[in-house]
């Protein structure tokens, strides 16, 4: 495409709204035009501004250009330190010119001191975290910042990220090795901060990275206590899920449930009670069964409201009180406002001995509560396998359905309880093979990469072809996860090889996107058409080319993928490979017969985009191919390309 001078002015008008909307490619192109005075007066400050915006979003060409700006003082104050940071970022993404610049700096002896002359990497990292800038944090670490750097209060950058409730930054720092148990001068730790803030997602991420649940703050409060005191139910639930102790006490002798009650957080109190915590009505170890019963009768009115003494005895696992009440003729099937019976409560807690006692006293095994859940469903959801065994032996219906057709098996799988799932299947439970709230048993198992559960479900009649609202089935989740064992398990009897998802993409598109060469080869071997196009017109080869996935590009070419197909905006695999700055893919496509003269809907050819990016290696590759082919009529486009 030959861009005339008057075309640039129109291009600037088109690019501005896209750039303001966050399009990193448009931001980069606009920066180049401001730098070169194309369609707008030359303005290096505006060029630097838009280049910074694009670089912050990960555009490697913008990162390289910004490094040049800082090294040469174009539109910004000259700073070798910042130049090194941006060169490193671009080099990490494979930008060859950035690598050359870094090598030159190293050879000249300036690399080690470049950052220090302006801002130390540690200072840059702390600034990046305080600004919620993950890209800048990555650059700082690449320049040598210490992930364990602390401020004057011994607070780490991870603590700052947690305090700012920035999940993305928290995950990034943890993945880079940040200490999840670091402590500051106030005895605060990342998990204690997250619990106080009530951010359940960050709580979970910290625990996954081995944050200790038993550490206490200066007042003796654990993370569970801090979350309970604030009534952060989701955070409390996460902590209990990972077995945080509800029995621990702070310096005032208060437990988590006491703090929740003091704060009048009834939902949190009930959640803690569900996990075995109880308010200190009496010191039960000092009382006989009759005294315990008297205490229950006295406290039930204020603490448990609609609960009967029998229900309270069950909840508190007071087997002796339970025996006394049943002997007195208490009804084992009485219900609270939620329709829960004592058997329901015992089942969800996994008190198998109490479950047995209640059943022996006449408790109805299959009595559903107001939500439609039976005691077996509750036990399965909580993973209480022994209680499940007792209920099944007593005649619990293994395939009983709730209001939305949920079964005990569904609840066990959704809870990730493999042992409970196995017991239910052994007792005759069968997969429903339907979607419940958009989920199905085998989809949940595949999505969580539970190999044993998927295998058991398949043997029990689970439908590997069950699809969710996005058109994804279990095999799709297996490919998405990259779990080779799961892929091998599911592919053997998979009958839906040409299936498309909601966006018209096949499994081969997904494998190409994730650069899974072995999976792609397996799918092709099973007969999946290599030229199926998604709704956006992209074929698997286009996806591979746009990712620079040379191994998959080579594989698809060998399987006769259409080399010159176009997507909905007219881009061919060759054009996409140029956009991806992948010279190897470009060479493979050219050798396979890619048309260098093909134009997209913007009238751009592959050579145009290579010229715009100033990618000399790709330019030389295309020109050499055209000369060899006897083609000299290409027109080089002198504008910029996307990222």
N, C-alpha and C positions, 0 to 999 in steps of 0.2 A: 504494500500500500504506500503510494507516494503522498505524504501529507504536505499540503500546500500551506503557506504561511497563514492564510485566512482560516484554515481548518483548526488551528490551535486555539484561536479565540473561542470558537464554538465548543471545543473540547473542554476548556477551562470551565465554561458555564455548566457543562454536563457533570464534570468531576466534583465541583464544589459541594453540591448537596449530598453526593455519595460519600465524600470525605468527611463531612460533618456528621453523617450518620454512622461513621465508624468503619467504613470499608477501607481496609489497610492498603489494598491495591490502588484505590483511587487516591488515597493520601500520598502514596509513594509517587504516583504519576504527577500529581499536583506539585509536589516538592521539586521534581525534576524540571517542570515547566517554569516554576518561579526561579529556579537556579539559572536556567538557560535563557529566560526572557521569552519563552515561547507562548504566544497568545496573551501575555500579560507582562507588564514591566518587570525587569529583573529585580528580585528582592530576596537577598540571601537570608534575611531573618525569617521571612515567611517560609522559605525553602527549608530552613532548619526546623521550624515549628512543625511543619507537616511531615518532615522526615522523622522527627522524634515520635510523633503520634503513630506513624506506621511501624517504626522500629519497636516501640513498646508492645505492639501486638504480635511481634515475632517475625515480621517480614525481613528475611535475611539480606535482601538487596538494600533495604533501608538501613539496616544495622551497619552494613559495610559502608554505605554512603555517609552515615552519621559519624562513623569513625574517621572518615576522611575530613569531614567538616571540622571535627574537634582537633585533628592533627594539624590542619592547615588554617584553622581559625576562620572558617567560612560561615558567616551568620551567627557564630557563637564565639565566646572567649576561648582562645586556644588552650587545650588541655590534653596533654599526652596521656594522662591517667584515664580520662574518659574515652579517649580514642582507643586505648588498649581494651577497655571493657567492651566496647561495641564491636571491635574487630574480633575479639574472642567469641562474642555471641554469634556473629555471622560465621566464623570458622567452625564453630560447634555444629552448625547446620550444613556444613560442607561447602561454604563459599570459598573458592580457591584464591581469589584475589585477597580476601581477608587473611587467609593463611599466609600468603606471601608477605603481606604487610607486617604481620606479627613476627615472621621469621626475620625480616629486615630489622625490626626493632630489637629483637633478641641479639642479632649479630652486631648491632651498633651499641649494645650494652645499655640500652635505655629501658628495656622491658621491665626489669626488676624494680626500677625506681619511678616508673611512669605514674603509677597510681599514687605512690607516696608523696609525689610532688604536689598533688592537689587535695586528695581525700583518701585516707587509708581504706582498704577494702572492708575492714571491720566497721568503720564509720558509715561507709556506703551501704553496708548490709543493714545496719540499724535504721538508717534513714529510709531505706526501701521498705522495711517491715512496717515502720510507723506510717508510711504512706500507702500501705496495702498494695504495693507494687511487686508482684511475684516476678515479673520479667527482670526488674532491676535487682531483685534479691539473687536471682540466678546468675546475673552478670557479676555481682559482687563476689559470690562464692567462686565463680570461675576465675576471678582475679586474685583469689587466695584468702578471702575472708574466712574467719574462724566461726564455724557454726555455733560454738559454745561461748562466743563473746558476751560479756555482761556489762551493764552500766554501773554507776557508782553504788547502786543499791543491790548489786549482784543479780539483777533481773536479766534473764536471757531474752534473745529475740523471739524464742518460742513463747515465752510468757506474754510478751507484747502482742503477738499474733492471737493468742488465746483470749487475752483481755479485750482485744478489738473484735472478737467473735468472727475472725476471718478464717473460715474452714479451709479454703483453698491454700492460703499461706501456711496454715498449721500443718496440713498434709504434706506440703512441699518441704517444710523444714524437718518434719519427722522423717520423711523419706531420705533426706540428706544426712540423717544421723543425729538430729537434735535430741538432747537428753530429756525424756518425758518426765523425769523425776528430779530435775534441777530445783534447787531451793534458793530463795533470796534471803535478805537480812530479816525479813518479817516472818520467815518460815512458810511463806507461800510457795506453792508448787503449781505447775500447769493444770493438773487435774483439779486441785482445790479452786483455782480461779474459774475454770470451766464450769464446775458444779455450782459455784456462787452465781455465775452468769446464767445458768440454766440451759446451756447449749448442749443438748443431748448428742448431736452429731460429733461435736468436738470431743465430748466425753468418751464416746465410743472409739474415736480415732486414737485418742491418747492411751486408752486401755489396750487397744490392739498393739500399740508400740510399748507395752509393758509398763505403763504407769501403775504405781503401787496404790492399791485401794485403802491400805491401812495407815498411810501417812497422815499426820495431823498438823493443824496450823498452831499458832501461838496460844490459842485458847483450848487446844485439845480437840478441835472439831475435825472429823474426817470429811471426805468429799460427800458421802451420803448424808451426813448431818447438815452440811451447808446447803445442799440442794433441798433437803426436807424442810429446813427452817424457812426457806424462801417459797416453798410450795411448787418447786419445779418438778412436776410429776414425770415428765418424759425423761429428764436427767436421772431422777430417782429410779425409774424403771430400768434404765440402762445400767446403772450401778448395781442394782439388785440382780439383774440378769447375769452380771459377771461376778456374782456372789460377794458383793460388799457386805460386811457384817452390820446387821441392824442392832446388834447387842453392844457394840462399842459405846463408851461413854466419854463425854468431854470433862473438863475440869470441874464443872458444876454437877457432874453425875448424871447429865441428861443424855438420853439416847436419841436416835433419829426420830422415832415416833413421838417422843415427848416434845421435841422442837417443832415438829409438824403440827401437833395439837396446840401448842402455845401460839403458833401463828394462825390458827383457825383454818388450816388447810385440810379440809375433811377428805378430799379426794386422795391426797397424799397419805393421810392416816389410813384410809381403807386399803390403799396399795401396799403399804408397809405391813398391815395386818394380814393381807393376803399372802405375804411372804414370811409369816410367822412372828412378826413383831407384835407386842401387846403393851397397852398402857398399864402402868404399875398400879392397879387397883388395890391389890394385896400382895404380900410376899407369899406366894403359893407354897413354897417349899416348907414353910413353917406351919401350914394348916392341914387339918384333916380334910377328907372329902366333904364332910358336912359344913365345915367352916368355909371351904372354898365355895360351896354352893350358896351359902349365905352372902358371901362377898359378891358373887355373881348377881344374885337377886337384887342386892343393894345398888350395884353399879350399872346394871343393864339399862335402867331408865335414862341415865344421863350420858353414858358412853356409847352404848350399842343401840339405843332407841328401839327399833322394831325387832331386835333379835331376842329370841327366847333364851332362857338359861341353857337349854340343850344345845342351841346353836353356838353359844359362847363357849361352852365346854368343848365342843368339837373344834372350834377355831383355835382354841388355846391348847389343844391336844391333851386335855385333862381326862385321861381314860378312866380314872377312878370316879370322877364326878359324873362322867357319862354313864357309867355302870349304875351309879346311884339313881340318876334321873330316870333311866330306862326301867329300873326296878320299881320306881314309884309310878310308872305308867305313862311317862311323857310320850307324846306322839312323835315317832321318828320321821314323819312325813310333813311336819309343819313347815310353812314357807315364810320367807321374809318378803319385803316389797318387790324384790327382783325375781321372785319365784324360786329362790334357792332353798333347797332342803338341807338338813344337816349332812346328808350323803353327798350333795353337791359340793359343800364346803370341804368335806373330808377328802373328796376325790381330787379337787383342784390343788389341795395341799399335799396330796400323796400319802396321807396317813392310812396305810393299808390295813393296819390292825383295827382302827376305828371304822374304816369302811366295812370290814368283816363283821364287826359288832353291830353296826347299824342294820346291815342286811339281815343278820340273824334275828334282829328285833322287829323286822317287818318293813324296813325301808324299801320303797319302790325303786327298783334298779333303773328303769327306763323313763323315769319322770323328767320331763323337760322343763326348764325354767322359762321365763317370759321371752328370752331371746331365742328360744328353740333349742338350746344346748342341753344335752343329757349329761349325767355324771361322767360317762365314758368319754364324751367329747372334751369335757373340762380336763380330765386326767391326761388325755392324749395331747391336748394343746400345751399343757405344762410339762410334758415328757415324763410323767409319773408312771413308769412302766410296771412297777409292782402293783400299784392300784389298778392299772388297766387289767392285769392278770386276774386280780380278785373279782373285778366287775364282770369280765368275760366269763369266768367260771360260774358266776352267779346268774348268768343269763342275759347280760347286757347285749342289746342288738348291735352287732358290729357295723352294720350298714344303715343304721337309723340316720335320718336326715333332719337338718335344721331348717330354719325358715327359708334360707337361700340354697338349700340342698347340700349344705356342708355336712360332711361326715367326720367321724373320729379320725379316719385316715387323712382327710384333707387337713385337719387341724394339726396332726402330728407332723406331716410333711412341711406345712407352713411354718411350724415352730423349729424345724431343723432337727427333729428328734429321730435319728436313724433307728435306734433300738426299739422305740415305741412303734415306729412304722413297721418294722420287721415282725413284731408280735401281732399287730393287727392283721397284717397280710397272712400270717400263719394261721390266724383264727378265721380266715375266710373273707376278709375285707377285699373289695374289688375297686379299682379306680373308676371314678364316675365318667371320666373323659368329657367333661363339660367345663365351661368357664364359670367361675364363681367370683364376682367382683373383678372380672378381667383376668383371673388366674385359674390355672388348672394344676392338678397334682404333678403331672410329669413336667410341666413347664417350670413350676417352682423348683423342682429337684434339679432340672438341667441348668436353670439360671444360677443356682447356688453351687453348681458343680458337685452335687452329691452322687457320686458314681454308683455306690451300692444301692441307694434308693432308686435311681433310674433303672438299674438292672432288675431290681425286684418288681418294680412297677411293670416293666415290659413283660416279665414272666407271668404277671398276674393279669395281663390283658390291657395294659396301658397303651393308649394310642399315641405313637410317636408323631403322628400327623396333626395332633391338636394344635390349633393356632390361636394366638391372642389377637387383640384388636389391631395390632400393627402388622399382622400377617406372619408373625414369627412363631416357629414351632421349636420343639426340643433340639432338633439338629442345628437349627439356626443359632440357638444359645450356646450349643457346644462349639460351633465354629467361632462364634463371637468371643468365647472365653479362651480359645486357644488351647483347651484341654484335650491333648491327643488321645488319652484313654477314653474320654467321653465320646469323642468323634468316632473312634474305632468301634465303640460299643453300639452307637446309634446307626451308623451307616450300613451295617450288614443287611438289615431288613427294611431300609428306608425306601419308600415307594414314591416319594414326591420330589424327585430330583429336579424337575423343571419348575417347581413352585416359585412364585414371586411374592414379595412382601407388598405392603401397602404402597410403597413408592416404585414398585415394578422391578425391584432388584432381586437377583437370584443369589444363591449361596456363593456362586463363583464371584459375583461382585464383592460380597463380604470378604471372601478369602483374599481377593486382590487388594482390597482396602487395607486389610490387616497384614498384608505381606506374608501370608501363610502358603508358601509354595507347595508343601506336601499335601495340604488340604485341597488346594486348587487342582493338583495332579489327580488326587483321588476322585474329586467331583467330575473331572473330565473323563476319567476312566469309567465312571458309572454312567456316562452318556449325556452329561449336561452340556447343552449347546453353548459354545464359547462366544457366539455372536448375539445372544439375546441382549436387547437394549432395555434399559430402565425407562421410566416415564420422562426423565430429563434427556434421554437419548444416549446416555453413556453406556458403553459396552464394558465388559471386564477389562479388555485391553486398555481402554481409555482411563479407567480407574487406576490400573497399574502404572500407566505412563504418567498420570498426574501425580502419583506418589513417588515416582522415580524408582519403582520396584523392578529392578532390572531382571531379577531371576524369574519373576512372574511374566514380565514382558517377553522374555526369551521363551518361556514355556508356552504361552499363548500363541506366539508366532509359529512355533513348531507344530501347533495343533490347528493351523490354518485359520487363525482369527483374522477378520477383515481389517486390513492394514489402513485403508483410506476411508473408513466409515466416519460419518460426522454426527455429533450430538446436536441437541436442539439449538445451540448457538453457533453451530458450524465448525466447532473445533475438532480436529482430527487427533489421533493418538500422537502424531509427530508434533503438532502444535502444543499439545498438553505436556509432552516430554520436555520441550523447550521451556515452557512456563515453569516446569519443575526444576529447571537447571540440572538436567540429568544427561550429560553427554553420552554415557554408555547406552542409555535407552534410545537416544537420538540415533546413534550409530547402528544399533540393532534394527530399528525401524527402517532406516534408509537402506540397509543391506537387504531388507525384506521387501523393498519396493515402495516405500512411502513416497507420496507425491509431494515434492517440495513446493509445487506451484499452487497447492490447495489453499483456499482462503476461507476464513470464518465469516460470520455475519458482519463483523466490523471491517471486513476486507483486509484483514491481516494475514500474512503468510508466516511460516515458521521463521524464515530469515529476518522478517521485520521485527519479530519479538526478540530474537537473539541480538539484533542490532540495538534495540531499545535498552536491553539489559547490559549491553556492552560485554556479552559473554563471548570472549574471543575464541575459546576452544570450540564452542558449538558453531560459531560463525565459520570458522575454518573447516569444520567437519562438513557442514552443509555445502559450502562453496566447493570443497574438494569433490564431493559427491556429484554436484551439478556439472563441474568441469569434466569429470569422468563420464558423465551421462550425456555430455554435449549440450547442456542447457545453460544459457547465459542470460536469459531474459528476466532474471528476477529483479524486483524493485525493492531496495532496502528502505525500511521505514525509520525515520529519525525521531521517534518519540519514545516514551518509556513504557515498560511492561508492568504487569501485576506481580504480586509476590507469590 
